[in-house]
Amino acid sequence: MKKNLLIFSIIFLFTGILFGQSKKECKVSTILYQDTISNLQSSIKKILNSAVNQMSIYNNYIDSLNTNILSLSLEKTSMNISVESIPEFPGGDLGLMNFINKNTKYPAIAKEYNITGKVYVSFIVDKGGSVTNVKIVRGVDKNLDAEAIRVVSSLPKYKPGIQKGKPVRVQFTIPINFTLNSNLSTDK
């Protein structure tokens, strides 16, 4: 780049002389030009660094979102009984969210009509750790409700809840939030 700048400076100097400028005026013009080029290069580097930084922030944001068109949020909202040790999903709450996210398929008809919402699903973890009695507490749409029931019914066994040293049945209610993200790819 410096070689190109030197060649351009020499050409600029001779061009100035040809058009009637003195050598001193040409050298001043060349120095001003070189400063301008240096400033432009510096500005371009700053802009590129800023753009790379912004892309990195944007990519981190996108990575933090689900790459699916489906965003799920889970929270335990109620239990019927107080127990010493609540049932534990393999991998904990994060494992539960990942399982539901990975195994939920957004119903095509719901996608087509842009149907979104939060479906509340109730279920019981029995004494053996199996998920039973899955039902909708508050639904959104029959297709989203059916998908929520299908996924929750397919949950693997929990480590059962314990009360006074014995396994007990425990009821949970979790919300599954179905959200279409129009700015993300729908190829899945």
N, C-alpha and C positions, 0 to 999 in steps of 0.2 A: 504494500500500500504506500509506503514512504517513497519507493522507487517511482511509482506512478505519479505521486505528488510532485517529486523533483522534476520529472519529465514535463509534467503539465506546467510547472512554474517556469521552466526554461522556455517552453513554447509561449507562455503568457508574456514573458519578458520580451522575446523577439517580436511578438505580434504588436506589443505596445510601441516598440522602437519603430517598426514598419509604419505605424499609423501616427508618427510624429511626436510621441512622448519621449521625454529624456530618459536616460538610463535610471536616474534617481527616481523619477515618477513611476517608472515601471517596477523598480525594486520595492517602492512603497506599496504599489498596487499588489505586487506578488505577495508581500508580507501580509497585507490585509486579507488577500485571498486565502493564504495558508491558514491564517487565524480563523477565518470563516469556515474553511474546510474542517479544521480541528474541532471547532465548536459544533459543527454539524455532526461530525463523527461522534463526539461526546454525547450530543443530544440523542442521536440514533441509538447508541449503546444504552443510554438510560431508558429510552422508550422500549427497546427490545427486552432489557432486564425487567422492566415493569410489566411488560406483556407476558414474559415467561413466569414472573411471580404471580400475576393475575390468573394465568392458566393453571398454575399449580394450585392456587386457592380454589379455583373453579373445579378442577379435577378432584381435589380432596372433598369438596362439597358433594359432587356427584357420587364419589365413592361412598360417602356417608349415607346417601340415599339408597334405597333398594334399586338394584339394576333391573328388577322386575317392574312391571307396570303397577305393581301392587305394594302398598305400604301397610304394614301391620303393626299395631301397637297392642301390647298386652299388659294387663295389670290385674292382680287378684283383687276382687272387689267384695267378696263375702264368703264366709264359711258358716255352716250351720252350727257347728259345735266348737268349743274351745278344746284344743288338744295340746299335749306337752310337746309333741313333735309333729309338724305338719307334713303331709306327703311331699316327697321331693322328686321332681322330674330329673331324669338323667341329664346332667349338664346344667341343672338349675334353671332359673327363669330365663337366662339367655339361651340355653339349650331349647327351652320350650318355644321361645319366639322364633329361633332359627328353624325348628322343625315345622312350625305352622307356616312360616314364610316360604320355606322350600317346597312344602307339599300342597299349598293352596293354589288352585288354578282358578283364575278369575273367569266366571261364566261368560261365554261369548255373547249371549243375549244381553247381559248386564253391561258388557263393554260397549256393545252396539248402541245401547240407549243411554250410555253414560250414567249408569246407576251406581251410586256410591253410598257409603254410610257405615255406621258402627253396629255390628251384630253382637248382642250379648248372649253368650252360650253358658249354660249351667251344666255341670256334670259332677258325678260322684267318683272319687277314687276309693274303691272298695278295700277290704281287708287284705286282699292279695296284691293290691297295687294296680289293678285293672281299672280302666275308665269305663263307667257305666252310666245309665240314665241321662244320656246327653239330650238336652232340649234347649230350645230357644226361649230366652227370657224376654228379650225385646229384639224384634227383627226389623229388617229394612225392606227386603224384597224376597220373594220365595226362592229365587235362584241363589242369591247370596246366602240366605239362611240355610239352604240345603248344602251348599259348599262348606259353610262353617260347621255344620253337623258332621259332614263326611270327614273333614280333617280332624276335628276333635275326637271323633269316634276311632280314628286310626292312630291316636297317640300310643306310644309304647308304655309299658308298665312303669308306674311310679314306684319309688320306695314308699311303702304305706305309712300313714300317720300312726302315731303311737299315743295311747292314753293309759296311764297306770301300767306301763310295761306290755300292753297288748295292742295288736293292730286294730284300728277302728276305721269306719267309713267316714270320709270327709267330703263335704260339698264345696265346690268352687264355682265362681261365676267370672268369666273373663270376657272382655270386649275384643272383637276382631274388627279392625278398621279397614274397610275396603276403599282404596283411593286410586283413581286413575290418574297417572302422571302423564299428561299429554306431551311434555317436553322430552320424555325419555323414549328410547326405542321400544317398540312393542313386539319385536321379533323374539319370541321364546316359545 
